[in-house]
Amino acid sequence: MENNVLRQLLLMGVGATAVLTERIQQAVDEWVGEGRLRQEDAKEFLDDLLIRLREEQGNLEEQFRRQIKTVLKEYDVPNQSEIEALKNRLDRLEYQLRQLQDRL
């Protein structure tokens, strides 16, 4: 569940970043065409912007992970290791029950 929700949120973020990047690229192209911005400055601006967007996307991924873990913990949703521990405990109890039944 956690991975699916996180994946969907991240894909939405990637999509939003792509749309934002495209619109900024269009605006910068217009500014260059109108002579309000030099081509070299536009390239530097876009390069810096893309670096910052990638950094922020990484930060957002980590924030999403922490928030999802917090919500899951708040609602007492067991994590994978807790589920495995319960399965192992159940296996031991079933084994003990079979042992008791065999004695009878």
C-alpha positions in Angstrom: 0.0 0.0 0.0 2.7 2.5 1.0 4.7 2.0 -2.2 1.6 2.3 -4.4 0.5 5.6 -2.8 4.0 7.0 -2.7 4.5 6.0 -6.4 1.3 7.8 -7.4 2.2 10.9 -5.5 5.7 10.9 -7.0 4.3 10.5 -10.5 2.0 13.4 -9.9 5.0 15.4 -8.8 7.0 14.4 -11.8 4.1 15.3 -14.1 3.7 18.7 -12.4 7.4 19.3 -12.8 7.3 18.4 -16.5 4.4 20.8 -17.1 6.1 23.6 -15.1 9.4 23.1 -17.0 7.6 23.2 -20.3 5.8 26.4 -19.5 8.9 28.1 -18.2 10.7 27.0 -21.3 8.0 28.6 -23.4 8.2 31.8 -21.4 12.0 31.9 -21.7 11.8 31.3 -25.5 9.3 34.2 -25.8 11.7 36.5 -23.8 14.6 35.5 -26.0 12.5 36.1 -29.1 11.4 39.5 -27.8 15.0 40.4 -26.9 14.3 40.7 -23.2 16.8 37.9 -22.4 19.9 36.8 -24.1 20.1 33.1 -25.3 23.2 32.4 -23.1 21.4 33.8 -20.0 18.3 31.8 -20.9 20.3 28.6 -21.1 22.0 29.3 -17.7 18.6 30.1 -16.1 17.0 26.9 -17.4 20.0 24.8 -16.3 19.9 26.2 -12.8 16.2 25.8 -12.6 16.3 22.2 -13.7 19.0 21.4 -11.1 16.9 23.1 -8.4 13.7 21.2 -9.5 15.6 17.9 -9.3 16.9 18.7 -5.8 13.4 19.7 -4.6 11.9 16.6 -6.1 14.3 14.5 -4.1 13.4 16.4 -1.0 9.7 15.9 -1.7 10.2 12.2 -2.1 11.7 12.0 1.3 9.0 14.2 2.8 6.3 11.9 1.3 8.0 8.8 2.7 8.1 10.3 6.2 4.5 11.5 6.0 3.2 8.2 4.8 5.1 6.3 7.5 3.7 8.7 10.1 0.1 8.2 8.9 0.5 4.4 8.7 1.9 4.4 12.3 -0.9 6.7 13.5 -3.5 4.3 12.2 -1.5 1.3 13.6 -0.9 -0.2 10.2 1.8 -2.8 10.8 5.0 -2.6 8.8 6.6 -5.5 6.9 8.8 -6.7 9.8 5.8 -6.6 12.2 3.8 -8.7 9.7 6.7 -11.2 9.4 7.0 -11.4 13.2 3.3 -12.2 13.4 3.5 -14.8 10.7 6.4 -16.5 12.6 4.5 -16.4 15.8 1.4 -17.9 14.1 3.6 -20.6 12.6 5.0 -21.5 16.1 1.5 -21.5 17.6 0.2 -23.8 14.9 3.1 -26.1 15.4 2.5 -26.2 19.2 -1.2 -26.8 18.6 -0.4 -29.8 16.3 1.9 -31.1 18.9 -0.8 -31.0 21.5 -3.3 -32.6 19.2 -0.9 -35.4 18.4 -0.6 -36.2 22.2 -4.4 -36.6 22.5 
